[in-house]
Amino acid sequence: MASAPRIYSAALVVIGDEILSGRTHDKNIAQVATWLQVQGIRLKEVRVVADEVDAIVEAVNTLRARNDYLFTTGGIGPTHDDITVDAIAEALGVPVIVHPEARAILEGYYDTRGGLSDARLRMARTPEGATLIPNRYTGAPGIRCENVFIMAGVPSITAGMLDALSGQLEGGAPLLSETIGCWVGESEVADLLRETEKEFDTCQIGSYPFWAEGKTGANFVIRSVNAADLAACTRALVRGLEALNKPAIAGGI
Amino acid sequence: MASAPRIYSAALVVIGDEILSGRTHDKNIAQVATWLQVQGIRLKEVRVVADEVDAIVEAVNTLRARNDYLFTTGGIGPTHDDITVDAIAEALGVPVIVHPEARAILEGYYDTRGGLSDARLRMARTPEGATLIPNRYTGAPGIRCENVFIMAGVPSITAGMLDALSGQLEGGAPLLSETIGCWVGESEVADLLRETEKEFDTCQIGSYPFWAEGKTGANFVIRSVNAADLAACTRALVRGLEALNKPAIAGGI
């Protein structure tokens, strides 16, 4: 048997009081998760922390030690509550510098926009030893430092930074998935799901119930890095549902 | 001077592979955060963890030790991937029992829905010593155990459980907030924001930039538990923006 493929893992730290207060609905968790899947990297854990240096340092140091990659979103703008760079420099044990390349980018960007003030120059600050992640929208770049990727909090800007990183990170076999929908209460098929997952030990089956059109339904998501196992497990689950007189709906409901 | 009011804090653990895979967009962080504000409880930190006992135990034990309350969402259904109750019992060092009251609720609920199968009976399992949180929608209750509140993952059911808990938890003075919008780049007012926050040390000012109608704008959220300080700080910020010829828009943009 071939050895199990290497799994590459990542964690995400979402930084911002506005998420914890409920004012802003986070969109970056789903966005980063979806992007990582395509890169063949598994998102293992997420933390949302306040705009506080100690909270950021704790999350960054814990999570980057046990994952291949650590991403952060939020807190890299020009205002007093943007403390991500300082916190991550502290976590990494390096000083904060004004990055010459970032300064040049911001000088160019603000040349026709009123010039580079002290506040704007804050966005050229990075932990020492960093490289930059391009930001096609607003000049101020993201930052890569060791295995830490520091990105913007505004989702459209985060999206541009992720796009710039696409294909740049070493990943493993992407996690493949199939989705089956069924008009059934998940408690009616709990045994089938458990038995099927046990039979295919390279696959996981997730069960996601919902209520729609006045009826109980569920989507079942089968995941595996092995395409053949994924197909076989999906077929087995479809047959099992048919045997219970519950037709499966390919692609989910 | 009066002593600082006691701050009540909470943490949230969102449990579910479906969030980490990007398949499901979490809605519970914002929902729990907003509800906690009304209860006078501050959401301090959130973690999203996989459907794995060790990951849940670590998150629950770390966060419940340093917060007044810990909430979890997800993983309390009838299927094999619903392991939250087992994990939290392990975290608390107590056995899992079939809760008599939960069993009675489920017997009543499933009486006209095909009866109480083994899979459905899984939803009556709780850590020993628990009390129940009513679920008006689908029978299966949420669970309170010490300072841990175990809730459903489906947002509409979570909402019902939060509603049942409203006014039940001891909280402090609610955090009040005012929002001001302004068509200004946040880098142009960074000094003003920092100086104003420094002047009112019981207030925090958050700055949330956006792009709309082809222009740069920002909303500024001033937060305080002290209504008089909040009003004074807001007035000072409005005056400061006016002095820069940038009219403030009450309530935000």
Contacts between the chains, C-beta under 8 A, distances in Angstrom:
chain1	res1	chain2	res2	distance
A	14	B	46	8.0
A	17	B	204	7.2
A	17	B	206	5.7
A	17	B	223	7.9
A	18	B	206	5.8
A	18	B	208	6.0
A	18	B	221	7.1
A	19	B	29	6.8
A	19	B	30	7.8
A	19	B	33	7.4
A	19	B	46	7.7
A	20	B	33	5.9
A	20	B	42	7.9
A	20	B	43	4.7
A	20	B	44	7.0
A	20	B	45	7.5
A	20	B	46	7.0
A	21	B	33	6.1
A	21	B	37	6.6
A	21	B	43	7.4
A	21	B	175	7.4
A	21	B	177	7.5
A	21	B	221	7.8
A	21	B	223	7.4
A	22	B	29	8.0
A	22	B	30	5.1
A	22	B	31	7.6
A	22	B	32	7.9
A	22	B	33	3.3
A	22	B	34	3.6
A	22	B	35	7.9
A	22	B	36	7.7
A	22	B	37	6.1
A	22	B	43	7.5
A	23	B	177	7.8
A	23	B	208	7.9
A	23	B	221	6.4
A	24	B	30	7.9
A	24	B	208	7.0
A	25	B	27	7.7
A	25	B	29	7.9
A	25	B	30	4.5
A	26	B	26	7.2
A	26	B	29	6.2
A	26	B	30	7.3
A	27	B	25	7.7
A	29	B	19	6.8
A	29	B	25	7.9
A	29	B	26	6.2
A	29	B	48	6.7
A	30	B	19	7.8
A	30	B	22	5.1
A	30	B	24	7.9
A	30	B	25	4.5
A	30	B	26	7.3
A	31	B	22	7.6
A	32	B	22	7.9
A	33	B	19	7.4
A	33	B	20	5.9
A	33	B	21	6.1
A	33	B	22	3.3
A	34	B	22	3.6
A	35	B	22	7.9
A	36	B	22	7.7
A	37	B	21	6.5
A	37	B	22	6.1
A	42	B	20	7.9
A	43	B	20	4.7
A	43	B	21	7.4
A	43	B	22	7.5
A	44	B	20	7.0
A	44	B	50	6.5
A	45	B	20	7.5
A	45	B	47	6.8
A	45	B	48	6.6
A	45	B	49	5.7
A	45	B	50	7.2
A	45	B	55	6.9
A	46	B	14	8.0
A	46	B	19	7.7
A	46	B	20	7.0
A	46	B	46	7.9
A	46	B	47	6.8
A	46	B	48	3.8
A	47	B	45	6.7
A	47	B	46	6.8
A	47	B	47	5.2
A	47	B	48	7.7
A	48	B	29	6.7
A	48	B	45	6.6
A	48	B	46	3.8
A	48	B	47	7.7
A	49	B	45	5.7
A	50	B	44	6.6
A	50	B	45	7.2
A	51	B	206	7.8
A	55	B	45	6.9
A	77	B	186	6.1
A	77	B	187	7.7
A	77	B	207	7.1
A	77	B	209	6.4
A	78	B	186	6.0
A	78	B	187	3.9
A	78	B	190	5.0
A	79	B	186	5.4
A	79	B	187	7.7
A	79	B	189	8.0
A	79	B	190	4.8
A	79	B	193	5.5
A	79	B	194	7.3
A	79	B	207	4.3
A	80	B	190	6.7
A	80	B	193	5.8
A	80	B	194	3.9
A	80	B	197	6.4
A	80	B	205	7.8
A	81	B	204	7.7
A	81	B	205	7.3
A	81	B	206	5.8
A	81	B	207	6.2
A	113	B	185	7.9
A	114	B	188	7.5
A	117	B	187	6.3
A	117	B	188	7.5
A	117	B	190	7.9
A	118	B	190	8.0
A	118	B	191	7.8
A	119	B	187	4.4
A	119	B	188	7.5
A	119	B	190	3.4
A	119	B	191	6.5
A	120	B	187	4.4
A	122	B	190	7.4
A	123	B	187	7.7
A	154	B	209	6.8
A	154	B	210	7.2
A	175	B	21	7.4
A	177	B	21	7.4
A	177	B	23	7.8
A	185	B	113	7.9
A	186	B	77	6.1
A	186	B	78	6.0
A	186	B	79	5.3
A	187	B	77	7.7
A	187	B	78	3.8
A	187	B	79	7.7
A	187	B	117	6.3
A	187	B	119	4.5
A	187	B	120	4.5
A	187	B	123	7.7
A	188	B	114	7.4
A	188	B	117	7.5
A	188	B	119	7.5
A	189	B	79	7.9
A	190	B	78	4.9
A	190	B	79	4.7
A	190	B	80	6.7
A	190	B	117	7.9
A	190	B	118	7.9
A	190	B	119	3.3
A	190	B	122	7.4
A	191	B	118	7.8
A	191	B	119	6.5
A	193	B	79	5.4
A	193	B	80	5.8
A	193	B	81	8.0
A	194	B	79	7.3
A	194	B	80	3.9
A	197	B	80	6.4
A	204	B	17	7.2
A	204	B	81	7.7
A	205	B	80	7.8
A	205	B	81	7.3
A	206	B	17	5.6
A	206	B	18	5.7
A	206	B	23	8.0
A	206	B	51	7.8
A	206	B	81	5.8
A	207	B	77	7.1
A	207	B	79	4.3
A	207	B	81	6.2
A	208	B	18	6.0
A	208	B	23	7.8
A	208	B	24	6.9
A	209	B	77	6.4
A	209	B	154	6.8
A	210	B	154	7.2
A	211	B	156	8.0
A	221	B	18	7.1
A	221	B	21	7.7
A	221	B	23	6.3
A	223	B	17	7.9
A	223	B	21	7.3
